[in-house]
Amino acid sequence: METKERKTLVAVDESKESMHALSWCISNLISENNNNNKIHNNLILLYVRPPSVVYSLDAAGYIFSDDMIDAIEKYNMQLANSVMRRAEDICGNLNASNIKVEKVVGTGDAKNVICSAVKKLGADTLVLGSHDYGFFKRALLGSVSDHCAKNAKCPVVIVKHP
């Protein structure tokens, strides 16, 4: 019988909600298939960095210095590394031979990068944490999970933090 490959993409960020979604995914989606040797599980951890700073004038007409841009880029890389380390710690118990963990860091608007990654990486399932913003905050900021639920080209699981 042929071995089937299953790709589950989990979007992670600094929040406890995304780490809870990752834990939930491991317990409920990955572990469920772990005992089945006919399924090879690929767990893809995706972190989306904010867009890089470019030389531009701010509202007061100042140009960011090279040192300021370097400091922002360094901070963004440290944040990405920190988030991935936290996610790896959660995945630490996954030492089964049929589970592969892959880390991907994207840059840009989170909702667009996540939907693009789903398509590019061929994810079978997308798992997101819900920040559970209220109506006004969601209206102002937009909802990444709502956008992905409507636009991702695979089933989307939105996990609410208890």
C-alpha positions in Angstrom: 0.0 0.0 0.0 1.2 3.5 -0.8 2.4 6.0 1.9 0.4 9.2 1.8 1.9 12.6 2.7 -0.1 15.0 4.7 1.0 18.7 5.1 -0.3 20.7 8.0 0.7 24.4 8.1 0.5 26.2 11.5 0.9 30.0 11.5 2.8 31.0 14.7 3.5 34.4 16.2 4.4 35.9 19.6 1.0 35.2 21.0 -0.1 32.6 23.5 -3.1 32.0 21.1 -0.9 30.8 18.3 1.2 28.5 20.6 -2.1 27.0 21.9 -3.2 26.4 18.3 0.1 24.6 17.7 -0.3 22.4 20.8 -3.9 21.7 19.8 -2.8 20.7 16.3 -0.2 18.3 17.6 -2.6 16.7 20.1 -5.6 16.5 17.7 -4.4 16.4 14.1 -0.8 15.1 14.1 -1.0 12.6 17.0 -4.2 11.2 15.5 -2.3 10.2 12.4 1.0 9.4 14.2 0.2 5.7 14.7 -0.7 5.2 11.1 2.5 4.2 9.2 0.7 4.8 5.9 0.6 8.6 6.5 3.8 10.7 6.6 3.0 14.0 8.5 4.8 17.2 7.5 4.2 19.9 10.1 5.1 23.3 8.7 5.6 26.2 11.1 5.1 29.6 9.5 6.1 32.9 11.1 5.4 36.1 9.2 7.7 39.1 9.8 6.5 42.6 9.2 7.6 44.1 5.9 11.2 45.4 5.9 11.8 49.1 6.5 12.8 51.0 3.4 14.3 54.4 3.1 11.4 56.7 3.3 10.3 59.9 4.8 8.1 59.6 7.9 5.3 62.1 8.7 7.8 64.7 10.1 10.0 64.4 7.0 12.9 62.4 8.6 14.8 59.7 6.8 15.6 56.6 8.8 19.3 56.1 9.3 21.2 52.9 8.3 21.8 52.2 12.0 18.0 52.5 12.7 17.1 50.2 9.8 19.8 47.6 10.9 18.5 47.7 14.5 14.9 47.1 13.3 16.0 44.2 11.0 18.0 42.7 13.9 15.1 42.9 16.2 12.8 41.3 13.7 15.2 38.4 13.2 15.6 37.9 16.9 11.8 37.9 17.3 11.4 35.3 14.5 14.1 33.1 16.1 12.4 33.4 19.5 9.0 32.5 18.1 10.5 29.5 16.3 12.3 28.3 19.4 9.1 28.4 21.4 7.3 26.5 18.7 10.2 23.9 18.5 9.9 23.4 22.3 6.2 22.6 21.8 7.1 20.2 19.0 9.8 18.6 21.2 7.8 15.5 21.9 7.4 14.7 18.2 10.2 12.2 17.6 8.2 9.8 15.5 9.8 8.7 12.3 6.7 9.6 10.2 6.6 13.3 11.3 8.8 16.0 9.8 8.9 19.6 11.1 9.8 22.4 8.8 10.2 26.0 9.7 9.4 28.8 7.2 9.7 32.6 7.8 7.8 34.9 5.5 7.7 38.7 5.2 4.8 41.0 4.5 1.1 41.3 5.4 0.3 38.2 7.5 -3.0 37.3 5.9 -1.6 37.4 2.3 1.7 35.6 3.2 -0.2 32.8 5.0 -2.6 32.3 2.0 0.3 32.3 -0.4 2.3 29.9 1.7 -0.7 27.5 1.8 -0.8 27.4 -2.0 3.0 27.4 -2.6 3.7 24.7 0.0 0.7 22.6 -0.9 -0.7 22.5 2.6 -3.6 20.1 3.2 -4.8 21.9 6.4 -4.1 25.4 7.8 -4.2 25.9 11.6 -4.5 29.4 13.1 -5.0 30.7 16.6 -7.8 33.2 17.2 -6.9 36.4 19.1 -10.6 36.8 19.8 -10.6 40.5 19.1 -13.8 42.4 19.7 -15.9 43.9 17.0 -14.3 47.3 16.9 -10.7 46.0 17.1 -11.4 43.4 14.4 -13.0 46.1 12.2 -10.0 48.4 12.5 -7.2 45.8 12.3 -8.9 43.2 10.2 -8.9 39.6 11.1 -6.1 37.3 9.7 -8.1 34.2 10.6 -11.3 35.5 8.9 -9.3 36.4 5.7 -7.6 33.0 5.7 -10.8 31.1 6.3 -12.3 32.8 3.2 -9.2 32.8 0.9 -7.0 29.8 1.8 -7.1 27.0 -0.7 -7.4 24.3 1.9 -9.5 23.5 5.0 -8.8 26.0 7.8 -9.0 25.2 11.5 -9.2 28.3 13.8 -8.4 27.3 17.4 -9.7 29.5 20.2 -7.6 29.8 23.4 -9.7 28.7 26.4 
